[in-house]
Amino acid sequence: MRVNSRVYERLDAFGDVKIPNCSPAELKIVAEKIMDMAIELDYNVGRYRSTGELARKITVDFWVRYDGLNNIIAISGFKEWYLHATKAATIERAVRWLTSKNYLLLPENIIMEAYEKEENFRRAVKRR
């Protein structure tokens, strides 16, 4: 995963990424936080084989950084933390939005595989 170079044009005075039009507001906030993580020099999501796996890795990183997952594991109160943490579906949706709008760039093989899966799904739904 790479960050599109035009993202750096959208930094505010504090160096935070500002996304102009993304709704709902909760999705915009999560997307901006993901971009703030992604533009850090030492951030590395590691290896992944699909967009779903990428979203899961970013979700865990997001929870650790913004929702205090490491603290909860040490204290034990996971159930309470999980009820108040950012929903995994919201983070995954933000990742998909960022990739669809070319804020995050994926390797070509991942894009082609995702496209094939989407086409197969459409064909399967069409046959019903």
C-alpha positions in Angstrom: 0.0 0.0 0.0 1.3 3.4 -0.9 -0.1 6.9 -0.3 -0.9 8.9 -3.4 1.4 11.9 -3.7 -1.5 14.3 -4.2 -2.5 13.6 -0.6 0.4 15.7 0.6 -1.3 18.7 -1.1 -4.2 18.3 1.4 -2.3 18.7 4.6 -3.4 21.4 7.0 -1.0 23.7 9.0 -0.6 20.9 11.6 0.4 18.3 9.0 -2.9 16.4 9.3 -4.7 15.2 6.1 -8.0 16.9 5.4 -10.4 15.2 3.1 -12.8 17.7 1.4 -15.9 15.7 0.7 -16.6 12.4 2.3 -19.9 11.7 4.1 -21.1 10.7 6.6 -19.0 12.7 9.0 -18.0 9.7 11.1 -16.5 8.0 7.9 -14.6 11.3 7.1 -13.1 11.4 10.6 -12.0 7.7 10.4 -10.6 8.2 6.8 -8.6 11.2 7.9 -7.1 9.3 10.9 -6.2 6.4 8.6 -4.5 8.8 6.2 -2.6 10.4 9.2 -1.3 6.9 10.0 -0.4 6.1 6.4 1.7 9.2 5.8 4.0 8.5 8.7 7.4 7.5 7.5 7.7 4.4 9.8 4.2 3.1 9.2 4.2 -0.3 7.4 1.1 -2.4 7.1 3.1 -5.5 6.1 2.1 -8.1 3.6 -1.5 -8.7 2.6 -3.2 -10.7 -0.2 -6.5 -8.9 -0.5 -8.3 -5.7 0.3 -10.1 -7.4 3.1 -6.9 -8.5 4.7 -5.5 -5.0 4.3 -8.6 -3.6 6.0 -8.3 -6.0 8.9 -4.6 -5.0 9.4 -5.4 -1.3 9.3 -8.3 -1.9 11.7 -6.0 -3.4 14.3 -3.5 -0.6 13.8 -6.3 2.0 14.1 -7.6 0.4 17.4 -4.1 0.4 18.8 -3.3 4.0 17.9 -6.6 5.7 18.4 -8.8 3.5 20.6 -6.2 2.3 23.1 -6.4 -1.5 22.3 -2.9 -2.1 24.0 -4.1 -0.5 27.2 -7.2 -2.6 27.4 -5.3 -5.9 26.8 -3.1 -5.0 29.8 -6.0 -3.9 32.1 -8.6 -6.5 31.0 -11.9 -5.0 30.1 -12.0 -6.0 26.5 -15.8 -6.3 26.4 -16.3 -2.8 27.7 -13.6 -1.4 25.4 -15.0 -3.2 22.3 -18.5 -1.6 22.9 -17.0 1.9 22.7 -14.3 1.3 20.1 -14.6 2.5 16.5 -16.6 -0.2 14.6 -14.5 -2.5 12.4 -17.1 -2.1 9.6 -16.6 1.7 9.7 -12.8 1.4 9.4 -13.1 -1.1 6.6 -15.6 1.1 4.8 -13.2 4.1 5.2 -10.3 1.9 3.8 -12.4 0.9 0.8 -13.4 4.6 0.2 -9.8 5.7 0.4 -8.7 3.1 -2.1 -11.6 3.8 -4.5 -10.8 7.6 -4.4 -7.1 6.8 -5.0 -5.9 8.2 -1.6 -4.3 4.8 -1.0 -2.7 3.0 -3.9 -2.7 -0.8 -3.9 -0.5 -3.2 -5.9 -1.9 -4.1 -9.3 -2.4 -7.8 -8.5 -4.6 -6.9 -5.5 -6.7 -4.5 -7.7 -7.2 -7.1 -10.4 -8.1 -9.8 -7.9 -10.7 -7.5 -6.3 -12.1 -6.6 -9.7 -12.4 -10.3 -10.6 -14.2 -11.0 -7.4 -16.6 -8.2 -8.0 -17.3 -9.4 -11.5 -17.9 -12.9 -10.3 -20.3 -11.7 -7.7 -22.2 -9.6 -10.2 -22.5 -12.6 -12.6 -23.7 -14.8 -9.8 -26.4 -12.3 -8.7 -27.5 -11.8 -12.3 -28.1 -15.5 -12.8 -30.6 -15.7 -9.9 
